[in-house]
């Protein structure tokens, strides 16, 4: 029983997943803020690229 408890307390895999989740959410927030700060230029560029990929004009 104590071996199981020691293994459980020494396991750090969950902490790594949480760190990656926090990092991804921070990057998403920074991306959103940068798009908002660009004054719509980024959205127009994204629209042009999406149109070119989709083949619509």
Rosetta constraint file for C-alpha pairs under 8 A:
AtomPair CA 1 CA 5 HARMONIC 6.41 0.50
AtomPair CA 2 CA 6 HARMONIC 6.09 0.50
AtomPair CA 3 CA 7 HARMONIC 6.19 0.50
AtomPair CA 4 CA 8 HARMONIC 6.14 0.50
AtomPair CA 5 CA 9 HARMONIC 6.16 0.50
AtomPair CA 6 CA 10 HARMONIC 6.02 0.50
AtomPair CA 7 CA 11 HARMONIC 6.14 0.50
AtomPair CA 12 CA 16 HARMONIC 6.73 0.50
AtomPair CA 13 CA 17 HARMONIC 6.60 0.50
AtomPair CA 14 CA 18 HARMONIC 6.33 0.50
AtomPair CA 15 CA 19 HARMONIC 6.17 0.50
AtomPair CA 16 CA 20 HARMONIC 6.26 0.50
AtomPair CA 17 CA 21 HARMONIC 6.19 0.50
AtomPair CA 18 CA 22 HARMONIC 6.20 0.50
AtomPair CA 19 CA 23 HARMONIC 6.15 0.50
AtomPair CA 20 CA 24 HARMONIC 6.12 0.50
AtomPair CA 21 CA 25 HARMONIC 6.21 0.50
AtomPair CA 22 CA 26 HARMONIC 6.13 0.50
AtomPair CA 23 CA 27 HARMONIC 6.24 0.50
AtomPair CA 24 CA 28 HARMONIC 6.19 0.50
AtomPair CA 25 CA 29 HARMONIC 6.24 0.50
AtomPair CA 26 CA 30 HARMONIC 6.20 0.50
AtomPair CA 27 CA 31 HARMONIC 6.08 0.50
AtomPair CA 28 CA 32 HARMONIC 6.19 0.50
AtomPair CA 29 CA 33 HARMONIC 6.16 0.50
AtomPair CA 30 CA 34 HARMONIC 6.11 0.50
AtomPair CA 31 CA 35 HARMONIC 6.21 0.50
AtomPair CA 32 CA 36 HARMONIC 6.22 0.50
AtomPair CA 33 CA 37 HARMONIC 6.05 0.50
AtomPair CA 34 CA 38 HARMONIC 6.19 0.50
AtomPair CA 35 CA 39 HARMONIC 7.35 0.50
AtomPair CA 35 CA 40 HARMONIC 7.07 0.50
AtomPair CA 35 CA 42 HARMONIC 5.87 0.50
AtomPair CA 35 CA 43 HARMONIC 7.27 0.50
AtomPair CA 36 CA 40 HARMONIC 6.77 0.50
AtomPair CA 38 CA 42 HARMONIC 6.28 0.50
AtomPair CA 40 CA 44 HARMONIC 6.37 0.50
AtomPair CA 41 CA 45 HARMONIC 6.30 0.50
AtomPair CA 42 CA 46 HARMONIC 6.13 0.50
AtomPair CA 43 CA 47 HARMONIC 6.11 0.50
AtomPair CA 44 CA 48 HARMONIC 6.23 0.50
AtomPair CA 45 CA 49 HARMONIC 6.24 0.50
AtomPair CA 46 CA 50 HARMONIC 6.01 0.50
AtomPair CA 47 CA 51 HARMONIC 6.06 0.50
AtomPair CA 48 CA 52 HARMONIC 6.22 0.50
AtomPair CA 49 CA 53 HARMONIC 6.16 0.50
AtomPair CA 50 CA 54 HARMONIC 5.96 0.50
AtomPair CA 51 CA 55 HARMONIC 5.81 0.50
AtomPair CA 51 CA 56 HARMONIC 5.14 0.50
AtomPair CA 51 CA 57 HARMONIC 6.06 0.50
AtomPair CA 52 CA 56 HARMONIC 6.61 0.50
AtomPair CA 52 CA 57 HARMONIC 7.51 0.50
